[in-house]
Amino acid sequence: MPGPATPAVLPQWISEGNTHPNARYSEAIWPLAPLIDNPGTSLFKIHWSGCPSPLLGQVKLAAWTLINGRLRPTYLKGRGTRARPRSSAADMRDACNEWKRLARWLHERRIDSLTDCTEDVWRAYIPERWAGGVTRETAEKICSHLTNLWAFDRLSAHPSGIARPPWEVEGLDDFLPEADGSAHGENSTQPLDPLVLGPLLVWAMRFVDDFSDDILAAWAERERLVALAAANRASPESSTALAQFLLPRARSGDSLPAIRMYGRRTLARTYVSALTGASLSQVDRFNARHRLSVLADERPGPCPLDVPVTGQLNGKPWREYVDFDEAAELARHLGTAAAIICLYLTGMRPQEVQGLRSGCCPTPDSDFADTSRRHLIRSRHYKNVADGDGNHISAGEEREVPWVAITPVVHAIRVLERMVPPGEFLFSAAHHDFTFRRHLRGVLKNEALNERIEDFVAWTNREAAAQNLPEMLVPKDPHGAIGMSRFRRSLAWHIARRPGGLIALAIQYGHMRTVLDARISSGYGSRSRTGMHAVLDVETALAAADTAAKLQDQIAAGEKVSGPASRRALTAAATAPRFEGRIVPATFAKKAAQFLNRDGVVLFDNPEAMLICAFKRDKALCEPGPEANAPRQYDCRPGCGNTVRTDTHARLMRQRADQLDQVANASPGPLGRRFKVNADRLREAADAHDATALSAKASA
């Protein structure tokens, strides 16, 4: 049994280097921070004030056992691969909140011992628990937490004898609320609207690529002026300089250097102190004597920093100067812009972005002058990370397969590395607190970053209006606030639409099983029960419709087609819908799947093979699965009965052949001959197209 002075978290569960304060068993608040090593996770606490005193001892003992114990392997057997002997701090907090809620319900009915929570009591409690409106998915989690109260009570040093929940014997389905089609969590999160994501990403890249040098230089100059003002000492000379700087402006009606504070303008004391050499106290006394803050509010003037502006917007400097008062805001928005780029263009989860450190994306080794070498991000991932015994590891582990960083991401990381010390978290809360300069710990949390994204959108819209750029306004998203988690749901279409794009996405997003079992393993991330595949179906359907529309345009322009599937391709091009300029809602996923299931009349562009595949399963030589609705484009084979080529493809094949000839001439004997053979094959295929190609009218 734990005593009053027993630690709430026993030492064996606290990792080396975790210095968060612990609590004693008798205290009213138990911080779970000693269990948390993930920098992106909030530091949860359990507050016992909400638990009725007659039940407090029993619930508290079960909670202490939950925090410091482990579920038995015999209990975990048969409960699925995600069942863990020890869960995360967040799950522990949620479980204890559910236990306290149950305790309050029991106390209201004059049940003041868990011993009296019988099977009949469980059956009465569950319908009332759902009365406020709970989704089926949430109800499953609640039942799991309540089951754990029984399980950990049995493991405690003094079990209360709470009854086993009846759903453990009879099955869970009959105790859950009716399915209403709704769900909560990462995988039900709506993707960002393309009309929002487009201008938002452009602004973010503009900040990183075009404005970052100006912003960081302005921030450094502001910090220099702040330090200079703090070090100034009062002297007769500085008093004279202060009067000469301010009095002529005040008396002539000119504006005074001003900053915004508490909703109004006031004299920029630090800026004035740094420019004149006067001490801050001198500026304050001079300000009070002449009532300069009142004048500054009436006639606010700029505080330009002595930093050149090099960034441009539409061919013009984006600023005449950077103001002392806006340097902190711009630095804050710069960090947000870098976060937006990393969130969308890497496929990382929010906590994985928050866990990035300076130096995580080194410059590739260029010993062989290979410019095609990719930048790789080596960092930690946190979801479902457990040790050999199945215990949750809060600190996560380094991802076995690193993320690939494209150029905008590399630029964003380089900017962030200029904002924090070497080895520090790229989103260190202390180093991104530009306004208040507090000594915060850890990294910027989800709530803070979500707020910063909304502030960034507000700034960009004000700037777009001021610069007369209506096309760069970021509209409101129809599904609400943007939020960090929604970027990962907005799959990069330029990856999904390429041959082998599903593989690239799965590697980058960390879900290789999505590829290995493309339809059966939809257990990953079911979004309305269809998983990642529903999102990919939308991208694939749009790409197929684009291919059909492009073929129709080429035919209308007089191009001819050849290949065994040319008639089917012409039919598909004539009947496929166009999606030009349409917003694709979440409900489109079902329609996309139906569109792709039209075996034989769905067109897939394969630019690497320089052909169109009019996919029909029984004719495909790429050996797709029996339920496949798309070809394996990375395994396209000559002689396939689904092949279609246009005049454009023939022209591209000849261009590729000419390129191979140039490479062959610069290559050693056997390798050069191989390039020549490939070039000849391409020309033969182009000649075969020219000899057999027919117009749409002739093919009819």
SULDA-V689464 format. One record per pair of residues at least 6 apart in sequence whose C-alpha atoms are under 6 Angstrom apart, sorted by the first residue. I is the first residue (numbers start at 1). GAP is how many residues later the second one is. D is the distance in Angstrom with one decimal. If there is no record, write none. Layout:
BEGIN
i = {I | I}
gap = {GAP | GAP}
d = {D | D}
END
This chain:
BEGIN
i = {1 | 4 | 4 | 5 | 5 | 6 | 6 | 7 | 7 | 7 | 8 | 8 | 8 | 14 | 14 | 20 | 20 | 23 | 28 | 29 | 29 | 30 | 30 | 31 | 32 | 32 | 33 | 36 | 37 | 37 | 38 | 38 | 39 | 39 | 40 | 40 | 40 | 51 | 54 | 55 | 55 | 62 | 62 | 65 | 70 | 70 | 71 | 84 | 85 | 86 | 86 | 87 | 88 | 95 | 114 | 114 | 115 | 115 | 115 | 117 | 118 | 119 | 136 | 136 | 153 | 187 | 187 | 188 | 191 | 191 | 191 | 192 | 196 | 196 | 199 | 199 | 204 | 210 | 211 | 214 | 219 | 225 | 228 | 229 | 229 | 229 | 232 | 233 | 234 | 234 | 238 | 238 | 241 | 242 | 255 | 255 | 255 | 256 | 256 | 256 | 257 | 257 | 257 | 257 | 258 | 258 | 258 | 258 | 258 | 258 | 259 | 259 | 259 | 259 | 265 | 266 | 266 | 266 | 267 | 267 | 273 | 273 | 303 | 303 | 304 | 304 | 304 | 305 | 305 | 305 | 311 | 312 | 328 | 328 | 333 | 338 | 342 | 343 | 344 | 347 | 347 | 352 | 356 | 356 | 357 | 357 | 357 | 357 | 358 | 358 | 358 | 358 | 358 | 360 | 360 | 361 | 361 | 364 | 375 | 376 | 376 | 376 | 376 | 377 | 377 | 378 | 379 | 380 | 380 | 380 | 381 | 381 | 381 | 382 | 385 | 385 | 386 | 386 | 403 | 416 | 427 | 427 | 428 | 429 | 429 | 429 | 429 | 430 | 430 | 450 | 461 | 464 | 464 | 495 | 496 | 499 | 499 | 500 | 506 | 522 | 524 | 525 | 534 | 537 | 537 | 538 | 538 | 541 | 544 | 544 | 547 | 548 | 552 | 559 | 560 | 560 | 560 | 560 | 560 | 561 | 561 | 561 | 561 | 562 | 562 | 562 | 562 | 563 | 563 | 564 | 565 | 565 | 565 | 566 | 569 | 572 | 596 | 597 | 599 | 600 | 600 | 600 | 601 | 602 | 603 | 603 | 604 | 604 | 605 | 606 | 610 | 611 | 611 | 612 | 613 | 613 | 614 | 615 | 619 | 621 | 622 | 622 | 622 | 650 | 653 | 654 | 657 | 660 | 660 | 661 | 664 | 664}
gap = {156 | 21 | 22 | 19 | 20 | 18 | 19 | 16 | 17 | 18 | 15 | 16 | 17 | 20 | 21 | 13 | 14 | 7 | 20 | 17 | 18 | 15 | 16 | 14 | 12 | 13 | 10 | 358 | 357 | 358 | 356 | 357 | 403 | 404 | 311 | 314 | 405 | 49 | 58 | 57 | 58 | 90 | 91 | 91 | 15 | 16 | 14 | 306 | 306 | 305 | 306 | 305 | 304 | 50 | 46 | 48 | 45 | 46 | 47 | 45 | 45 | 44 | 41 | 43 | 6 | 338 | 340 | 339 | 295 | 298 | 299 | 298 | 278 | 279 | 273 | 275 | 133 | 101 | 100 | 95 | 108 | 49 | 46 | 41 | 44 | 45 | 47 | 46 | 44 | 45 | 39 | 40 | 35 | 34 | 44 | 45 | 46 | 40 | 44 | 45 | 11 | 44 | 45 | 46 | 8 | 9 | 10 | 38 | 42 | 43 | 6 | 7 | 9 | 66 | 32 | 27 | 30 | 31 | 26 | 29 | 6 | 7 | 20 | 21 | 17 | 18 | 19 | 17 | 18 | 19 | 6 | 6 | 106 | 107 | 123 | 74 | 67 | 144 | 143 | 141 | 162 | 29 | 69 | 70 | 66 | 67 | 68 | 69 | 59 | 64 | 65 | 66 | 68 | 17 | 18 | 15 | 16 | 11 | 30 | 26 | 27 | 28 | 29 | 25 | 26 | 24 | 19 | 17 | 18 | 19 | 15 | 16 | 18 | 14 | 8 | 11 | 6 | 7 | 105 | 10 | 16 | 17 | 15 | 11 | 13 | 14 | 15 | 9 | 10 | 33 | 12 | 8 | 9 | 6 | 6 | 134 | 135 | 134 | 6 | 9 | 7 | 6 | 55 | 55 | 56 | 51 | 54 | 51 | 59 | 60 | 58 | 25 | 21 | 88 | 86 | 87 | 133 | 134 | 135 | 84 | 85 | 132 | 133 | 82 | 83 | 127 | 131 | 80 | 81 | 77 | 77 | 78 | 79 | 78 | 45 | 29 | 33 | 32 | 17 | 14 | 15 | 16 | 13 | 12 | 10 | 11 | 8 | 9 | 7 | 6 | 39 | 33 | 34 | 32 | 29 | 30 | 28 | 27 | 22 | 19 | 10 | 13 | 14 | 36 | 29 | 29 | 22 | 15 | 19 | 15 | 8 | 11}
d = {5.5 | 5.1 | 4.6 | 5.2 | 5.9 | 5.5 | 5.4 | 5.8 | 4.6 | 5.8 | 5.4 | 5.3 | 5.1 | 5.7 | 5.9 | 5.8 | 5.3 | 5.5 | 5.3 | 5.7 | 4.7 | 5.6 | 5.0 | 4.2 | 5.4 | 5.4 | 5.1 | 5.5 | 5.2 | 4.5 | 5.4 | 4.7 | 5.4 | 5.8 | 5.1 | 5.5 | 5.6 | 5.3 | 5.5 | 5.8 | 5.8 | 5.7 | 5.2 | 5.8 | 4.9 | 5.5 | 4.5 | 5.6 | 5.8 | 4.8 | 5.9 | 5.4 | 5.8 | 4.9 | 5.9 | 5.1 | 5.3 | 5.0 | 4.8 | 5.6 | 5.0 | 5.9 | 5.6 | 5.8 | 5.2 | 5.0 | 5.1 | 4.7 | 5.4 | 4.9 | 4.7 | 5.9 | 5.4 | 5.7 | 5.5 | 5.8 | 4.3 | 4.9 | 5.1 | 5.8 | 5.5 | 5.4 | 5.7 | 5.9 | 5.2 | 4.6 | 4.7 | 5.0 | 5.7 | 5.1 | 5.4 | 4.6 | 5.6 | 5.6 | 4.7 | 5.4 | 4.7 | 5.2 | 5.6 | 4.8 | 5.6 | 4.7 | 5.4 | 5.4 | 5.3 | 4.6 | 4.7 | 5.8 | 5.3 | 5.6 | 5.5 | 5.6 | 5.3 | 5.5 | 4.5 | 4.6 | 5.5 | 5.6 | 4.8 | 5.6 | 5.9 | 6.0 | 5.2 | 5.3 | 6.0 | 5.9 | 4.5 | 5.9 | 5.8 | 5.9 | 5.8 | 4.9 | 5.2 | 5.8 | 5.8 | 4.8 | 5.7 | 5.9 | 5.0 | 5.2 | 5.2 | 5.5 | 5.8 | 5.8 | 5.9 | 5.5 | 4.1 | 5.1 | 5.4 | 5.6 | 4.9 | 5.6 | 5.7 | 5.5 | 5.3 | 5.7 | 4.6 | 5.9 | 5.3 | 5.9 | 5.6 | 4.8 | 5.6 | 5.5 | 5.1 | 5.1 | 5.3 | 5.0 | 4.0 | 5.4 | 5.5 | 5.8 | 5.7 | 4.3 | 5.7 | 5.7 | 4.4 | 5.1 | 5.7 | 5.7 | 5.4 | 5.9 | 4.3 | 5.7 | 6.0 | 4.5 | 4.8 | 5.3 | 4.6 | 5.1 | 5.2 | 6.0 | 6.0 | 5.1 | 5.8 | 4.9 | 5.4 | 5.4 | 4.9 | 5.5 | 5.9 | 4.9 | 5.5 | 5.8 | 6.0 | 5.6 | 5.3 | 5.5 | 5.3 | 5.3 | 6.0 | 4.5 | 5.3 | 5.8 | 5.7 | 5.9 | 5.5 | 5.1 | 4.6 | 5.5 | 4.5 | 5.0 | 5.6 | 5.8 | 5.3 | 5.7 | 4.4 | 5.5 | 4.7 | 5.5 | 5.1 | 5.7 | 5.7 | 5.4 | 5.8 | 5.1 | 5.8 | 5.7 | 5.4 | 6.0 | 5.1 | 4.1 | 6.0 | 5.7 | 5.7 | 4.7 | 5.6 | 5.1 | 4.6 | 5.8 | 5.4 | 5.8 | 5.0 | 5.0 | 5.3 | 5.1 | 5.0 | 5.7 | 5.6 | 5.7 | 5.9 | 5.5 | 5.8 | 4.6 | 5.6 | 5.7 | 4.2 | 5.8 | 5.8 | 6.0 | 4.0 | 5.3}
END
